[in-house]
Amino acid sequence: MPTAITGLEAARQLDEQDPLRHFRDQFYIPQHEGRDSLYLCGNSLGLQPKSAEPALLHELEHWRAHGVEGHFRGEMPWMDYHKFLLAQSAHVVGAKPEEVVVMNTLTTNLHLMMVSFYRPTAQRYKIIMEAGAFPSDQYAVESQVKWHGYSPAEAIVEVKPRPGEDTLRTADILEAIDEHGAATALVLFGGVNYFTGQLFDMAAITGAAHRVGAYAGFDLAHAAGNAPLALHDWGADFAVWCSYKYLNSGPGGPSGAFVHERHGRSPELPRFAGWWGHDEGERFLMRKGFSPMPGAAGWQLSNAQIFSFAVHKASLDIFQQATMPALRAKSEKLTAFLLQELAALPGSAARFRVITPAAAASRGCQVSIYTEKEGRALYDYLGQKGVVCDWREDNLSGRGLEAGQAGVIRVAPVPLYNTFEEVHRFVTLLGQAG
Ligand SMILES: *Cc1c(COP(=O)(O)O)cnc(C)c1O
């Protein structure tokens, strides 16, 4: 057992040794009573990079100066704008640039991917997913199943934690895939579950799905920019993510999508099409007959949303400077420090329990603190003290607890802009509450 390093002194030492500590200066930190708030909510909305505003203004000025010619002028002409995001997006999710594209918003892309990768037949019509997935994913899956004429009760298989446990065992996920294998069309998992913070073994899930002849897709909303990802090497069929959580690209920011190259080179794969996915050499010939671009680009519907892409690009530049391996190295330490401090808090076991797995391989940066009684009151107290985190009611049925009481306080120390000292201050406040 390594000795737990805790306390303010330890936190300050860790901050001094942190090679990424200067990245905090590239962000605006919301203020609370005249000082930096304790912003631990990057899992919900990442902070604004200081480079976002000039990037946005640049495009507004480009439009003002050039009108429609802006599509062809400047260093980043709008015609090709989506291409400027590919290499950096690919770095974040572990893909080849041609396997990714930025377009639309997350739930839209989830539907577009299911159009291609959920094509149920009488024999294969099931979707296997985690119980307690983010509601939008549940609605998307349910509506796809119904749209194809199947009943959600029969077609959707939810893998649940064992009684008395909070998170899923990989073995149980793989067993469910084997059990339903012959009838399964798609295995769809989050990368990191929004409620528990559990990071799933996407390599193992992909392997199991493929062994039974199903596709494997992932919603990386809570994983992109947070957890190590290797979509290409894992062989995942598709993935989608948003850019406004860990990717700091602003409210409603654009979504990313991944399509593995083995599918990207299959023009016959059914999809919903639009002109921006059409072979770019012929796009303006305005001919009949859709012929997709190779790669994920062939799933684009519309021309680029320049203003939101510009902010996304400014943010991706920061990820390129910091690099995902360095961010993950800090993130593992930062969250380990949070877990150690929480465990060292006197009397903590009686008040709450951490439901996020402790092992770094099974979590991102987020820690979910489950409370049965104090719940909302504790969250409100933290808010008064300048902590920005969030509160989610218990969505896992069957606990039989009173509404408004049981749930999780989610805290996400983000390696780009949070410090060890902030983590220490958060735990100190938690200890003083109530
Ligand atoms: C945040 C989140 C969403 C939100 O979807 P939008 O289409 O961006 O509004 C969907 N799914 C998951 C898993 C999320 O975490």
The ligand as a Tripos MOL2 file, in Angstrom:
@<TRIPOS>MOLECULE
LIG
   15    15     1     0     0
SMALL
NO_CHARGES

@<TRIPOS>ATOM
      1 C1        -24.2320   15.1290  -22.0810 C.3       1 LIG1
      2 C2        -24.7570   13.9030  -22.7070 C.ar      1 LIG1
      3 C3        -25.7130   13.9620  -23.7390 C.ar      1 LIG1
      4 C4        -26.3100   15.2720  -24.1970 C.3       1 LIG1
      5 O1        -26.7490   15.1970  -25.5070 O.3       1 LIG1
      6 P1        -26.8820   16.4820  -26.4430 P.3       1 LIG1
      7 O2        -27.4040   15.9180  -27.6950 O.co2     1 LIG1
      8 O3        -25.5220   17.0940  -26.5550 O.co2     1 LIG1
      9 O4        -27.8120   17.4400  -25.7780 O.co2     1 LIG1
     10 C5        -26.1150   12.7710  -24.3210 C.ar      1 LIG1
     11 N1        -25.6020   11.5820  -23.9130 N.ar      1 LIG1
     12 C6        -24.6900   11.4950  -22.9220 C.ar      1 LIG1
     13 C7        -24.1490   10.1680  -22.5240 C.3       1 LIG1
     14 C8        -24.2560   12.6480  -22.2770 C.ar      1 LIG1
     15 O5        -23.3820   12.5600  -21.2760 O.3       1 LIG1
@<TRIPOS>BOND
     1     1     2 1
     2     2     3 ar
     3     2    14 ar
     4     3     4 1
     5     3    10 ar
     6     4     5 1
     7     5     6 1
     8     6     7 2
     9     6     8 1
    10     6     9 1
    11    10    11 ar
    12    11    12 ar
    13    12    13 1
    14    12    14 ar
    15    14    15 1
@<TRIPOS>SUBSTRUCTURE
     1 LIG1         1 GROUP 0 **** ****
